[in-house]
Amino acid sequence: MFTGIVEATGLVRRIEVDQSNLKFFIKAPFSKELKIDQSIAHNGICLTVDGIEESLYSVTAIEETLLKTNLRGIKVGDTINLERSMMLNDRLDGHLVQGHIDQTAICIEIIGQEGSHIFTFNYDATKGNVTIEKGSVCINGVSLTVINSRNGAFSVAIIPFTFEHTNFKKLEKGSVVNIEFDVIGKYVARYLQQLIKK
């Protein structure tokens, strides 16, 4: 489990193809503290550390993960948001995040507001996911509050600290991001769908 509070950004230094999988070699400030089998959220995707070499560590994304996330578009030199799994004695500053991406979304608008930024995203509403006004959503591993919620689209307001310390500053119109919708909202939506079917 994660909180959606990005701990650091990492630099993708190398990518290797292994049959239908991709192996990412990442440089992070905490690389030397890691152990094999640790879980880390990469742009919101929970991946397992499977190798450590000097200042780099590696994780492998299987085909299923590549199909449902933006990892296939990641290139050497890209910056990704990182969060190590939460500890039970930590404060929960964001919201409960599983590290399981529901789908991707496309950035359709970025508006600067004298220091802060409003980002708007479109997503495929036919997959059954929803947002609610002032509800939680996780974008590229960042816990955020929804504004302007509507069918298939929503916006978020990014404060200067988040903008500077995550890869939000690298996003532009047309960028593809990973979305994990609020886990409680997903259960409620599924329950209501089952009621309607009855």
C-alpha positions in Angstrom: 0.0 0.0 0.0 1.0 3.6 -0.7 -0.2 7.1 0.2 0.3 9.0 -3.0 2.9 11.2 -1.5 5.8 11.1 -3.8 9.1 10.5 -1.9 11.5 11.3 -4.7 11.8 11.3 -8.5 14.0 8.8 -10.3 15.9 8.9 -13.5 15.5 6.1 -16.0 19.1 5.2 -17.0 18.6 2.0 -19.0 15.8 -0.1 -20.4 16.2 -3.7 -21.5 13.7 -5.8 -23.5 13.1 -9.3 -22.0 10.7 -11.2 -24.3 7.4 -9.4 -23.8 8.6 -7.6 -20.6 10.6 -4.4 -20.1 13.3 -4.1 -17.4 13.9 -0.6 -16.1 17.2 0.5 -14.4 16.5 3.6 -12.3 18.7 6.0 -10.4 17.1 7.3 -7.2 18.3 9.1 -4.1 17.4 6.0 -2.0 18.8 3.4 -4.3 21.5 2.2 -1.8 18.9 1.7 0.9 16.8 -0.7 -1.1 16.6 -4.5 -0.8 15.5 -7.1 -3.3 11.7 -7.8 -3.3 10.8 -4.3 -2.0 7.7 -2.7 -3.5 8.0 0.8 -5.0 5.4 2.8 -6.8 6.7 4.1 -10.2 4.4 6.7 -11.6 1.8 5.0 -9.3 2.6 1.5 -10.5 3.6 -1.0 -7.8 6.8 -2.8 -9.1 9.1 -5.1 -7.2 12.9 -4.4 -7.0 14.6 -7.3 -8.7 18.2 -6.1 -8.9 20.6 -3.5 -7.3 23.8 -2.4 -8.9 25.8 0.6 -7.4 23.5 3.6 -7.6 20.9 1.9 -9.8 18.1 -0.6 -9.0 16.0 -2.5 -11.5 12.3 -3.5 -11.8 10.5 -5.5 -14.4 7.1 -4.6 -16.0 5.3 -7.6 -17.5 3.1 -7.3 -20.6 -0.1 -7.0 -18.6 1.3 -3.9 -16.8 2.7 -2.4 -20.0 -0.8 -2.7 -21.7 -2.6 -0.9 -18.9 -0.1 1.9 -18.0 2.1 4.5 -19.6 5.3 2.5 -19.1 5.6 1.5 -22.7 6.1 5.2 -23.6 8.9 5.7 -21.0 12.3 6.5 -22.4 15.9 6.6 -21.1 16.3 10.0 -19.5 12.7 10.3 -18.4 11.8 11.3 -14.8 9.4 9.1 -12.8 7.6 9.7 -9.5 8.7 7.2 -6.8 7.2 6.2 -3.4 8.3 3.3 -1.2 5.5 1.3 0.4 4.0 2.9 3.5 4.8 1.7 7.0 1.9 1.2 9.5 3.3 3.7 12.0 3.4 6.5 9.4 0.9 9.3 9.0 -1.4 8.9 6.0 -0.9 12.3 4.4 -2.4 11.4 1.1 -5.0 8.6 0.7 -4.9 4.8 0.5 -3.3 3.9 -2.9 -2.8 0.3 -4.0 -0.4 0.8 -6.8 -2.8 -0.9 -9.2 -3.4 1.3 -12.2 -7.1 1.3 -13.4 -6.4 3.0 -16.8 -4.5 5.8 -18.4 -5.8 9.3 -19.1 -4.7 12.1 -21.5 -3.8 15.6 -20.4 -6.0 18.0 -22.5 -5.3 21.3 -20.8 -2.8 23.0 -18.5 -3.6 26.4 -17.1 -1.1 28.4 -15.0 -2.6 30.4 -12.2 0.1 32.7 -10.8 2.2 29.8 -9.2 -0.3 27.0 -9.2 -1.5 25.0 -12.2 -4.8 23.4 -13.2 -4.4 20.2 -15.1 -7.4 18.6 -16.9 -7.5 15.0 -18.0 -9.8 12.9 -20.2 -10.3 9.2 -19.6 -12.4 6.4 -21.1 -15.6 6.5 -19.0 -16.9 3.2 -20.5 -14.5 1.3 -18.2 -16.8 2.1 -15.3 -14.5 4.4 -13.3 -15.8 7.6 -11.9 -14.5 10.7 -10.0 -16.5 12.9 -7.6 -16.0 16.5 -6.7 -13.5 16.9 -3.9 -12.8 13.1 -4.0 -9.4 11.5 -4.2 -7.5 10.4 -7.3 -4.0 9.2 -7.9 -2.2 10.5 -11.0 1.3 9.1 -11.8 1.5 8.2 -8.2 0.5 11.6 -6.8 -2.5 11.8 -4.4 -4.7 14.7 -5.5 -8.2 16.2 -5.0 -10.6 16.2 -7.9 -12.2 19.4 -9.1 -14.5 20.0 -12.0 -15.6 16.3 -12.0 -17.6 15.2 -15.1 -18.2 12.1 -17.1 -14.9 11.1 -18.6 -13.0 14.1 -17.4 -11.8 15.9 -14.3 -9.3 18.5 -13.2 -6.8 18.8 -10.4 -5.0 21.9 -8.9 -1.3 21.5 -8.5 0.5 23.5 -5.8 4.0 24.9 -6.5 5.7 22.3 -4.2 4.1 19.3 -6.0 4.8 20.9 -9.4 8.5 21.3 -8.6 9.0 17.9 -6.8 7.2 15.5 -9.2 7.1 15.0 -12.9 4.1 17.2 -13.2 6.4 19.9 -14.5 7.3 17.6 -17.4 3.7 17.0 -18.5 2.3 18.8 -21.5 -0.9 18.7 -23.5 -1.2 15.2 -24.9 0.8 13.5 -22.2 -0.5 10.1 -21.1 -0.7 9.5 -17.3 -1.5 6.6 -15.1 -4.8 6.8 -13.1 -5.7 4.9 -10.0 -9.3 5.9 -8.9 -10.3 5.9 -5.2 -10.6 2.4 -4.0 -13.7 3.1 -1.9 -15.4 4.8 -4.9 -14.6 1.7 -7.0 -16.3 -0.6 -4.6 -19.4 1.7 -4.4 -19.6 1.9 -8.2 -19.3 -1.8 -8.6 -22.0 -2.4 -5.9 -24.4 0.0 -7.7 -23.7 -1.6 -11.0 -24.7 -5.0 -9.6 -27.9 -3.5 -8.1 -28.9 -2.0 -11.4 -28.3 -5.4 -13.1 -30.8 -7.1 -10.7 
